């Protein structure tokens, strides 16, 4: 039975509990049997299903007269977290599909012209277009300001050259929000964002990348790729700021996804502890097992409090949450790794059998400690904010 007690916390308003329960029921009906043999096709189908189910509209704002396709006037961070936690608990690939629709279009929501918003956001919300966020490069991952992919203005177009890598939805996306060096100023102040359609000449998929928890991932190559000025996000040189604002919005939702994985691991661990017979009793009768379960439950609640605090501060207090989101992301992903490891240990040899729920969770969680800012980077962000405000 699903535990919804956390929805009674004061971080939520009246719309969130029924929203969470409705989504949980939808997941139980639609995500029980996902075919993982063709990851690309599975993601395409999940995006369509989430769009048609009315869940992707949480990831974009409503816009004037509802023209941008969103459910609510602004992106609600708590709803984003609820969706990601719920999807991750049911099916990791569904969480990925949802997350990338939000992250991949977030820069358009933040800084796109009205024309760009009306062109792309409704299709993101309906599941008719797949979005991607292209920031990282072979030599510019955590150090985003070191990027070398560049764009040069040529009349009413920019000409893009260079590479992006570790791009989620690479190879299946319909468009990419790409951040490149345009040279208005040194370092981070000389970066600009663009929306680049996947079929733009000069944009090529140079390599598909396989990872331990399969999802569409690719290296992109730009070879004299001409992009109209009208596809620019904000003004020239604002790209780094826009990219960081996008990550700030969605970073707490990464923590929520980790929570979903951890809650599923605890659920599996509890079922195993109550059913596994050994030494004339059940696994759950052993004090070592009980201690592990206690640790798991405590770590989940601690991470959940940090996660929904960050989302609440952004939604309700309208505060900048760089530090709080970093704390949530670091705490939730690191603790989820420990929770899942303990759950797997309870299953013994069965825990490392391919396809078992805890084995899948073990592979799913590892990437979350790296993407959208590795744990080490989160520590630096937290310390920087403390020093700045002390």
TORTIMI-430526 format. One line per 8 residues: for each residue x, y negated, z negated of N, C-alpha, C. Coordinates in pm, whole numbers, plus 50000, padded with zeros to 5 digits. Atoms other than C-alpha are relative to their C-alpha. Layout:
<rs>
X Y Z X Y Z X Y Z | ...
</rs>
This chain:
<rs>
50084 50119 50000 50000 50000 50000 50089 49875 50000 | 49919 50121 49988 50137 49660 50099 49985 49911 49877 | 49999 50091 50114 50236 49430 49811 49990 49856 50050 | 50019 50139 49961 50094 49083 49869 50006 49907 49880 | 50003 50082 50121 50148 48955 49515 50078 49870 50016 | 49919 50120 49981 50409 48706 49633 49923 49886 50065 | 50082 50105 49940 50137 48518 49822 49928 49916 49895 | 50059 50079 50109 50007 48402 49482 50096 49893 49948
49904 50101 50044 50322 48194 49434 49955 49861 50046 | 50049 50135 49968 50270 47816 49441 50057 49938 50128 | 49944 50053 49876 50464 47775 49767 49898 49996 50114 | 50091 49981 49888 50160 47861 49978 49870 49921 49981 | 50133 50060 50009 49832 47688 50062 49895 50102 50042 | 50110 49904 49983 49493 47844 50129 50001 50073 50133 | 50001 49933 49869 49561 47932 50493 50100 50116 50008 | 49894 49901 49986 49867 48150 50428 49962 50142 49960
50033 49860 50036 49728 48456 50238 49915 50072 50104 | 50076 49927 49896 49456 48542 50495 50080 50019 50129 | 49914 49989 49883 49705 48474 50773 50093 50120 49987 | 49907 49888 50022 49954 48723 50621 49929 50134 50005 | 50074 49872 50002 49692 48993 50565 49951 50038 50140 | 50046 49973 49863 49552 48958 50917 50116 50050 50087 | 49884 49957 49923 49900 48987 51067 50043 50140 49960 | 49962 49866 50045 49981 49291 50853 49910 50106 50062
50094 49906 49939 49667 49464 50981 50026 50014 50150 | 49969 49995 49856 49752 49372 51341 50125 50084 50025 | 49876 49923 49984 50102 49515 51298 49975 50149 49985 | 50031 49859 50023 49965 49842 51161 49932 50062 50121 | 50075 49949 49885 49744 49875 51468 50081 49999 50129 | 49933 50020 49871 49988 49761 51738 50148 50037 50003 | 49855 49980 50001 50344 49837 51625 50044 50136 49949 | 49966 49869 50058 50329 50194 51504 50085 50085 50093
49932 49910 49907 50467 50351 51821 50065 49919 50114 | 49925 50076 49900 50716 50128 52003 50102 50092 50066 | 49905 49918 49925 50914 50304 52277 50131 49922 50014 | 49873 50071 50000 51278 50205 52226 50095 50046 50111 | 49909 49948 49898 51419 50392 52527 50041 49893 50101 | 49968 50111 49911 51404 50080 52746 49981 49872 49919 | 50008 50114 50092 51485 49789 52516 49947 49876 50070 | 50046 50118 49927 51432 49521 52781 49848 50003 50017
50143 49990 49976 51086 49646 52869 49922 49995 49870 | 50066 50006 50131 50996 49695 52502 49987 49856 49954 | 50006 50141 50040 51083 49331 52434 49899 49922 50084 | 50098 50068 49914 50883 49211 52733 49858 50030 49952 | 50134 49960 50043 50581 49407 52614 49965 49943 49863 | 50025 50056 50133 50620 49287 52256 49970 49851 50007 | 50029 50143 49983 50633 48923 52366 49858 49980 50051 | 50137 50011 49948 50314 48971 52566 49897 50033 49892
50095 49959 50103 50143 49154 52279 49989 49894 49890 | 50003 50104 50103 50242 48889 52024 49932 49874 50050 | 50067 50116 49943 50128 48615 52259 49850 50020 50009 | 50142 49972 49984 49795 48777 52338 49932 50018 49865 | 50055 49985 50134 49747 48856 51968 49984 49869 49925 | 50014 50131 50061 49774 48487 51887 50101 49969 49893 | 49900 50020 50104 50093 48502 51681 50114 49909 50045 | 49890 50084 49954 50347 48324 51901 49968 49852 49991
50034 50143 50008 50153 47998 51877 50044 49937 49869 | 49946 50052 50125 50295 47965 51525 50138 49939 50023 | 49861 50039 49976 50640 47908 51678 50015 49870 50077 | 49995 50128 49928 50548 47589 51869 49898 49905 49939 | 50099 50096 50052 50367 47266 51770 49879 49989 50093 | 50126 50011 49927 50014 47186 51882 50008 49899 50114 | 49993 50106 49901 50087 46863 52066 49870 49925 50017 | 50123 50079 49979 49835 46599 52180 49891 50084 50066
50115 49924 49946 49494 46760 52239 50033 50148 50021 | 49966 49858 49990 49658 47102 52192 50076 50037 50124 | 49940 49973 49869 49854 47067 52516 50127 50084 49993 | 49875 49925 50010 50169 47236 52381 49976 50145 49956 | 50034 49860 50025 49987 47553 52277 50016 50048 49857 | 49977 49957 50137 50065 47557 51903 49873 50019 49920 | 50114 49976 50088 49834 47677 51628 49971 49880 49912 | 50013 50112 50093 49900 47379 51399 50075 49879 50055
49936 50121 49946 50008 47017 51457 50152 50006 50000 | 49855 49986 50009 50363 47093 51342 50036 50146 49976 | 49953 49865 50032 50570 47408 51315 50002 50015 49849 | 50011 49975 50142 50495 47550 50970 50105 50102 49960 | 49890 49911 50036 50810 47699 50816 49954 50119 49918 | 50049 49888 50081 50617 47909 50566 49933 50105 50088 | 50064 49904 49909 50411 48065 50845 50105 50074 50082 | 49891 49933 49929 50729 48135 51043 50058 50112 49914
49941 49901 50091 50870 48315 50739 49906 50117 49977 | 50097 49892 50019 50550 48511 50680 49999 50092 50121 | 50003 49917 49879 50546 48627 51042 50125 50086 50008 | 49876 49923 49985 50911 48731 51043 50011 50107 49892 | 49994 49898 50106 50892 48907 50707 49908 50116 50032 | 50099 49895 49972 50580 49098 50813 50043 50084 50120 | 49958 49925 49882 50706 49192 51159 50121 50087 49969 | 49879 49924 50031 51046 49301 51024 49967 50123 49915
50039 49886 50084 50880 49523 50766 49939 50112 50084 | 50064 49900 49914 50688 49698 51044 50090 50049 50113 | 49926 49965 49878 50921 49688 51347 50102 49891 50031 | 49895 50098 49984 51256 49515 51382 50002 49934 50136 | 49995 50058 49866 51232 49464 51758 49887 49897 50019 | 50109 50098 49994 50899 49283 51715 50042 49871 49933 | 49948 50119 50065 51065 49046 51470 50095 49926 50093 | 49907 50061 49905 51341 48984 51725 49924 49926 50110
50076 50061 49891 51088 48914 52000 49935 49870 49956 | 50062 50122 50051 50902 48660 51787 50105 49893 49973 | 49898 50097 50042 51215 48494 51649 50058 49926 50120 | 49936 50064 49886 51365 48429 51991 49905 49910 50077 | 50093 50095 49939 51046 48271 52122 50006 49866 49928 | 49990 50123 50077 51076 48020 51840 50133 49931 50015 | 49867 50059 49990 51450 47967 51843 50030 49956 50142 | 49971 50031 49860 51468 47970 52222 49927 49878 50052
50075 50117 49956 51208 47695 52256 50005 49886 49899 | 50000 50099 50106 51277 47505 51934 50056 49866 50041 | 49939 50126 49956 51499 47246 52098 49904 49921 50089 | 50101 50068 49919 51217 47167 52343 49896 49936 49909 | 50096 50055 50096 50974 47122 52053 50055 49875 49933 | 49937 50111 50073 51221 46888 51881 50030 49881 50090 | 49943 50110 49922 51365 46684 52165 49960 49998 50147 | 50039 49999 49860 51202 46774 52495 49908 49885 50035
50096 50100 49953 51019 46516 52701 49860 50062 49999 | 50136 49946 49995 50641 46549 52712 49983 50093 50120 | 50010 49915 49881 50679 46694 53062 50061 50137 49973 | 49937 49871 50032 50918 46965 52937 49916 50078 49901 | 50083 49931 50099 50697 47045 52640 49877 50061 50065 | 50121 49949 49935 50390 47082 52858 50032 50108 50102 | 49960 49899 49901 50582 47289 53112 50033 50134 49934 | 49946 49876 50058 50738 47543 52873 49926 50051 49876
50050 49953 50130 50575 47553 52529 49870 50081 50009 | 50120 49915 49993 50226 47680 52627 50030 50141 50049 | 49964 49867 49949 50389 47967 52817 50073 50082 49894 | 49935 49932 50112 50603 48049 52514 49893 50051 49904 | 50104 49965 50096 50295 48050 52290 49910 50114 50048 | 50087 49896 49944 50096 48274 52524 50074 50130 50027 | 49921 49882 49967 50382 48519 52578 50024 50018 50148 | 49982 49991 49855 50394 48443 52949 50139 49958 50046
49862 50035 49968 50752 48312 52937 50088 50038 49882 | 49906 49959 50104 51050 48449 52744 50110 49896 49989 | 49907 50109 50027 51281 48193 52583 50133 50053 49948 | 49868 49964 50052 51652 48201 52494 50075 49873 49959 | 49922 50110 50059 51894 47981 52298 50147 50031 50028 | 49864 49972 49954 52242 47954 52452 50096 49897 49942 | 49909 50090 50068 52495 47798 52216 50141 50057 49991 | 49869 49940 50026 52780 48042 52140 50080 50022 50128
49907 49973 49890 53085 48088 52362 50107 50097 49952 | 49895 49906 50042 53376 48335 52365 50094 49942 49895 | 49909 50063 50097 53590 48085 52170 49931 49892 49917 | 50075 50099 50077 53314 47881 52006 49874 50066 49945 | 50114 49938 50067 53092 48080 51772 49962 49917 49879 | 50025 50079 50120 53094 47945 51419 50043 49855 50020 | 49950 50136 49972 53294 47643 51543 49937 49951 50130 | 50076 50037 49881 53028 47514 51781 50064 49883 50074
49942 50120 49938 53207 47184 51842 50117 50031 50090 | 49886 49963 49917 53490 47375 52010 49957 50052 50138 | 50046 49945 49872 53273 47471 52310 50069 49934 50118 | 49934 50050 49880 53424 47433 52656 49911 50002 50123 | 50096 50004 49889 53128 47503 52886 49958 49854 50019 | 50018 50143 49979 53073 47166 53051 49899 49970 50110 | 50090 50049 49895 52835 46963 53264 50046 49861 50043 | 49959 50128 49943 52923 46674 53493 49882 49941 50075
50110 50067 49933 52666 46420 53609 50035 49974 50147 | 49981 50020 49856 52628 46414 53989 49867 49952 50057 | 50126 50055 49952 52351 46180 54099 49888 50027 49901 | 50113 49970 50087 52020 46301 53960 50005 50144 49947 | 49980 49865 50053 52165 46642 53860 50126 50003 49912 | 49877 49964 50070 52418 46779 53615 50050 50131 50060 | 49940 49878 49947 52659 47046 53739 50068 50073 49884 | 49952 49923 50115 52726 47316 53478 50101 50104 50044
49899 49897 49978 53038 47535 53467 50049 50052 49865 | 49949 49939 50122 53158 47781 53205 49918 50122 49960 | 50066 49879 50048 53030 48068 52992 49935 49980 49865 | 50063 49983 50131 52797 48143 52703 49994 50149 49972 | 50003 49856 50030 52800 48473 52517 49921 50026 49872 | 50085 49956 50111 52607 48669 52253 49863 49935 50008 | 50127 50069 49981 52291 48522 52402 49885 50100 49993 | 50117 49914 50017 51982 48698 52272 49896 49968 50107
50093 50004 49887 51722 48765 52544 50074 49974 50132 | 49924 50014 49877 52006 48725 52794 49969 50114 50096 | 50034 49899 49901 51902 48905 53109 49851 50019 50019 | 50145 49987 49983 51527 48899 53044 49929 49865 49983 | 50063 50129 50025 51464 48532 52957 49956 49933 50130 | 50046 50080 49887 51267 48307 53191 50068 49863 50001 | 49925 50124 50006 51458 48001 53070 50092 50002 49878 | 49901 50009 50106 51753 47911 52848 50015 49854 49956
49959 50130 50053 51808 47611 52620 50151 50007 49980 | 49855 49988 49991 52177 47560 52694 50066 49871 49950 | 49928 50115 50054 52419 47332 52509 50143 50001 50055 | 49871 50008 49930 52728 47214 52696 50067 49867 49971 | 49924 50122 50021 53001 46955 52675 49980 49903 50117 | 50020 50103 49898 52918 46633 52861 50094 49881 49981 | 49888 50093 50014 53197 46418 52718 49968 49858 49961 | 50030 50138 50043 53018 46112 52580 50095 49953 49889
49909 50031 50112 53251 46130 52278 50074 50129 49967 | 49927 49878 50036 53504 46372 52128 49915 50093 49912 | 50059 49902 50091 53394 46691 51951 49851 50014 50013 | 50143 49971 50003 53035 46742 51845 49916 49889 50062 | 50079 50112 49947 52925 46399 51968 49997 49996 50152 | 49998 49998 49854 52992 46491 52330 49932 50122 50059 | 50072 49879 49958 52745 46781 52365 49856 49963 50033 | 50136 50028 49956 52412 46776 52548 49927 50131 50027
50082 49882 49976 52126 47025 52574 49919 49988 50128 | 50080 49994 49877 51942 47133 52890 49911 50123 49997 | 50082 49882 49976 51659 47366 52981 50034 50049 50140 | 49957 49944 49872 51786 47593 53257 49914 50122 50032 | 50080 49885 49959 51546 47824 53439 50090 50114 50041 | 49917 49882 49976 51675 48178 53476 50034 50020 50147 | 49975 49980 49856 51648 48169 53856 50076 49884 50064 | 49923 50112 49946 51857 47851 53892 50127 50052 50067
49876 49955 49934 52135 47911 54150 50123 49958 49920 | 49880 50027 50077 52473 47933 53980 49996 50052 49858 | 50010 49934 50131 52340 48091 53659 49996 50151 50023 | 49988 49856 49979 52450 48454 53650 50014 50074 49867 | 49981 49913 50115 52431 48737 53398 50131 50075 50023 | 49867 49945 49976 52800 48824 53375 50018 50136 49934 | 49981 49875 50075 52766 49109 53124 49881 50022 49907 | 50096 49963 50103 52503 49292 52923 50077 50061 49883
49926 49960 50120 52617 49357 52564 49915 50094 49915 | 50068 49902 50085 52520 49663 52360 50045 49983 49856 | 49970 50013 50142 52499 49636 51981 49932 50111 49922 | 50043 49883 50078 52420 49875 51694 49848 50006 49981 | 50147 50002 50002 52055 49765 51673 49957 49939 50133 | 50015 50049 49863 51970 49738 52043 49894 49891 50016 | 50092 50101 49950 51812 49421 52176 50067 49932 50118 | 49940 50063 49881 51863 49222 52498 50104 49896 49959
49889 50087 50037 52198 49047 52473 50092 49991 50121 | 49920 50014 49877 52421 48904 52745 50100 49886 49990 | 49907 50110 49976 52709 48686 52851 49955 49930 50129 | 50045 50078 49886 52606 48405 53088 50118 49929 50065 | 49896 50073 49926 52825 48250 53358 49934 49893 50086 | 50049 50112 49920 52759 47908 53510 50106 49962 50102 | 49908 50029 49891 52919 47844 53848 49937 49893 50089 | 50059 50113 49928 52836 47498 53983 49847 50006 49999
50145 49988 50020 52487 47538 53844 49939 49860 49987 | 50056 50135 49995 52286 47226 53931 49866 49995 49926 | 50119 50014 50083 52028 47119 53674 49952 49855 50006 | 50049 50139 49992 51805 46811 53721 50013 49926 49866 | 49992 50083 50121 51849 46524 53474 49870 50012 49920 | 50130 49989 50068 51478 46569 53394 49993 50122 49907 | 49997 49881 50085 51569 46904 53230 50087 49979 49875 | 49917 50030 50117 51789 46732 52971 49914 49988 49874
50067 50009 50129 51692 46758 52604 50054 49879 49924 | 49955 50122 50065 51708 46413 52447 50098 49924 50087 | 49901 50079 49927 51982 46171 52543 50134 50074 50004 | 49867 49942 49993 52336 46259 52644 50074 49984 49869 | 49924 50005 50124 52556 46343 52347 49923 50037 49876 | 50082 49966 50116 52267 46442 52119 49985 50151 49981 | 50023 49857 50000 52293 46814 52185 50036 50071 49870 | 49959 49934 50124 52484 46916 51872 49897 49975 49890
50101 50034 50100 52235 46735 51650 49872 50079 50023 | 50122 49927 49967 51942 46896 51832 50015 50149 49970 | 49976 49858 50027 52097 47243 51811 49998 50028 49850 | 49997 49979 50145 52162 47205 51436 49862 49983 49938 | 50137 50016 50048 51807 47078 51377 49917 50125 50030 | 50071 49877 49962 51675 47382 51562 50037 50114 49905 | 49955 49894 50091 51886 47617 51351 49948 49977 49859 | 50051 50029 50133 51778 47440 51032 49855 50046 49984
50141 49960 50006 51411 47504 51114 49988 50151 49987 | 50020 49855 49990 51460 47873 51188 50092 50081 49908 | 49907 49925 50084 51742 47963 50944 49929 50067 49882 | 50074 49938 50110 51502 48023 50654 49921 50121 50049 | 50074 49884 49948 51308 48259 50880 50090 50122 50019 | 49907 49887 49998 51622 48471 50920 50000 50068 49864 | 50009 49945 50136 51612 48513 50543 49871 50080 49985 | 50127 49929 50010 51247 48614 50574 50004 50134 50072
49986 49872 49930 51333 48881 50830 50077 50100 49914 | 49925 49914 50090 51592 49019 50590 49911 50050 49886 | 50095 49959 50104 51321 49023 50322 49911 50113 50049 | 50085 49896 49945 51099 49227 50551 50070 50134 50006 | 49922 49876 49996 51373 49484 50606 50020 50056 49859 | 49976 49955 50137 51446 49496 50233 49872 50057 49937 | 50126 49949 50056 51079 49539 50136 49967 50138 50057 | 50026 49868 49941 51046 49827 50382 50094 50105 49939
49905 49908 50061 51360 49985 50234 49956 50039 49859 | 50049 49970 50135 51219 49958 49882 49878 50092 50008 | 50117 49916 49980 50892 50107 50004 50041 50144 50032 | 49952 49866 49965 51077 50401 50161 50070 50066 49881 | 49930 49946 50115 51296 50441 49853 49905 50046 49891 | 50099 49960 50101 50998 50450 49618 49930 50130 50039 | 50066 49877 49954 50824 50713 49829 50093 50120 49985 | 49901 49891 50013 51141 50924 49834 50020 50037 49853
49977 49974 50141 51195 50887 49459 49885 50077 49936 | 50117 49934 50058 50842 51005 49382 49976 50139 50056 | 50031 49871 49935 50840 51300 49624 50116 50099 49997 | 49884 49911 49991 51197 51442 49619 50018 50077 49870 | 49983 49914 50117 51221 51738 49379 50147 50038 49986 | 49862 49958 50026 51557 51806 49217 50021 50018 49850 | 49967 49968 50139 51684 51960 48891 49875 50010 49913 | 50122 49979 50076 51331 52049 48785 49918 49875 49976
50076 50124 50013 51206 51693 48816 50004 49927 50134 | 49990 50077 49876 51173 51419 49078 50121 49908 49994 | 49889 50094 49993 51447 51187 49197 49972 49876 49917 | 50037 50119 50074 51255 50902 49038 50006 50016 49850 | 49988 49977 50144 51279 51063 48694 50142 49974 49950 | 49861 50020 50039 51657 51016 48696 50025 49851 49971 | 49979 50139 50040 51772 50702 48516 50084 49921 50102 | 49922 50070 49899 52027 50621 48786 49912 49950 50115
50093 50040 49895 51746 50612 49043 49916 49882 49952 | 50082 50109 50054 51533 50393 48818 50080 49869 49994 | 49915 50119 50004 51825 50153 48770 50016 49940 50140 | 49986 50048 49862 51872 50132 49147 49873 49931 50046 | 50127 50060 49961 51503 50062 49203 49979 49865 49932 | 50010 50127 50071 51511 49792 48938 50086 49892 50063 | 49912 50095 49932 51807 49624 49104 49942 49956 50134 | 50056 50031 49869 51638 49644 49444 49885 49901 49989
50116 50088 50017 51316 49484 49322 50042 49860 49957 | 49953 50130 50047 51502 49206 49142 50063 49920 50114 | 49932 50070 49890 51717 49122 49445 49900 49950 50104 | 50101 50041 49902 51412 49108 49673 49926 49877 49952 | 50073 50116 50050 51220 48870 49448 50088 49876 49994 | 49909 50116 50006 51523 48645 49396 50019 49939 50139 | 49983 50049 49863 51579 48620 49771 49872 49938 50053 | 50128 50054 49954 51209 48564 49836 49974 49862 49942
50018 50131 50062 51199 48274 49590 50085 49894 50070 | 49915 50094 49928 51493 48107 49764 49947 49973 50141 | 50049 50013 49862 51343 48170 50108 49879 49909 50008 | 50123 50079 49990 50999 48028 50041 50013 49864 49934 | 49969 50135 50047 51142 47740 49838 50047 49914 50116 | 49947 50076 49887 51334 47630 50147 49888 49964 50098 | 50109 50025 49907 51027 47665 50369 49901 49899 49943 | 50092 50092 50067 50804 47483 50116 50057 49858 49997
49939 50133 50004 51051 47195 50082 49989 49932 50136 | 50010 50059 49867 51049 47145 50458 49856 49964 50034 | 50140 50022 49963 50671 47178 50500 49932 49894 49915 | 50078 50081 50094 50540 47001 50191 50074 49873 49958 | 49924 50115 50045 50815 46774 50066 50066 49924 50116 | 49944 50064 49881 50932 46693 50421 50148 49965 49981 | 49860 50025 50029 51290 46719 50301 50090 50074 50098 | 49895 49930 49927 51603 46810 50489 50045 50118 49914
49977 49880 50081 51678 47167 50379 50126 50076 50044 | 49878 49934 49954 52026 47236 50514 50059 50089 49892 | 49942 49922 50109 52156 47351 50174 49908 50114 49959 | 50094 49900 50048 51841 47536 50068 49982 50114 50099 | 50013 49896 49899 51805 47721 50398 50125 50086 50006 | 49875 49924 50002 52173 47820 50385 50004 50095 49881 | 50006 49913 50118 52127 47954 50032 49907 50118 50024 | 50098 49894 49974 51820 48151 50138 50054 50102 50098
49948 49910 49897 51985 48293 50447 50110 50089 49944 | 49890 49923 50057 52297 48400 50260 49950 50101 49898 | 50046 49912 50106 52118 48544 49959 49915 50115 50054 | 50093 49898 49951 51849 48730 50153 50070 50104 50086 | 49934 49902 49913 52075 48889 50413 50098 50087 49923 | 49903 49922 50078 52344 48993 50165 49928 50097 49906 | 50072 49911 50092 52094 49133 49915 49926 50110 50076 | 50069 49897 49921 51898 49313 50187 50096 50111 50041
49900 49897 49968 52217 49491 50290 50016 50096 49883 | 49983 49916 50119 52257 49617 49932 49875 50084 49973 | 50126 49928 50024 51890 49712 49898 49987 50117 50097 | 50013 49895 49899 51890 49909 50222 50104 50110 49977 | 49897 49900 50029 52218 50081 50131 49958 50091 49885 | 50046 49919 50113 52069 50195 49799 49887 50094 50043 | 50109 49915 49952 51756 50322 49973 50053 50115 50082 | 49943 49894 49917 51961 50515 50226 50066 50106 49912
49932 49906 50089 52163 50672 49943 49900 50097 49937 | 50102 49914 50060 51840 50810 49793 49958 50112 50095 | 50039 49900 49903 51776 51000 50114 50110 50103 50027 | 49891 49907 49976 52115 51173 50111 50030 50013 50148 | 49967 49976 49860 52201 51333 50445 49892 49953 50096 | 50109 50043 49914 51858 51254 50583 50008 49850 50031 | 49991 50144 49983 51938 50884 50543 50083 49957 50119 | 49917 50035 49885 52195 50890 50822 49958 50075 50127
50054 49934 49881 51985 51096 51062 49942 49895 50093 | 50045 50097 49902 51923 50897 51379 49848 49999 50010 | 50144 50016 49985 51571 50760 51398 49923 49993 49870 | 50068 50011 50129 51489 50779 51027 49983 49850 49966 | 50024 50142 50030 51339 50450 50896 50117 49933 49929 | 49891 50066 50073 51625 50382 50652 50126 49990 50087 | 49885 50008 49908 51885 50459 50921 49982 49883 50095 | 50028 50113 49912 51719 50209 51154 50017 49867 49926
49985 50122 50079 51704 49950 50876 50148 49968 49977 | 49858 50019 50025 52074 50003 50806 50069 49934 50119 | 49944 50062 49880 52155 49913 51165 49943 49861 50025 | 50066 50128 49975 51903 49629 51184 50059 49888 49914 | 49963 50107 50092 52027 49439 50880 50139 49944 50028 | 49861 50043 49995 52394 49419 50970 50020 49871 50080 | 49981 50119 49916 52362 49157 51243 49951 49873 49931 | 50056 50119 50063 52158 48922 51024 50101 49929 49910
49896 50062 50083 52464 48860 50807 50099 49920 50086 | 49910 50069 49908 52636 48717 51117 49928 49892 50080 | 50057 50097 49906 52395 48548 51356 49930 49884 49929 | 50051 50129 50051 52263 48193 51309 50079 49953 49878 | 49911 50044 50106 52560 48129 51084 50037 50114 49907 | 49954 49889 50085 52766 48403 50920 49999 49959 49853 | 50002 50026 50144 52763 48436 50541 50109 49903 49958 | 49888 50089 50035 53103 48269 50519 49971 49855 50038
50036 50135 49957 52971 47970 50714 49894 49941 49908 | 50102 50049 50093 52668 47945 50484 50063 49949 49871 | 49930 50046 50120 52904 47916 50188 50062 49863 50022 | 49941 50129 49968 53084 47630 50359 49894 49891 50009 | 50110 50097 49989 52754 47456 50438 49952 49958 49862 | 50047 50029 50136 52639 47485 50077 50100 49911 49926 | 49896 50078 50070 52970 47355 49941 50009 49859 50057 | 49992 50132 49937 52978 47069 50192 49885 49910 49954
50116 50077 50046 52627 46959 50092 50016 49961 49852 | 49978 50032 50142 52718 46978 49722 50100 49886 49985 | 49897 50104 50010 53030 46769 49771 49948 49865 50051 | 50054 50124 49942 52846 46516 49986 49905 49929 49905 | 50103 50057 50085 52570 46466 49731 50040 49984 49854 | 49959 50007 50141 52774 46482 49411 50043 49858 49963
</rs>
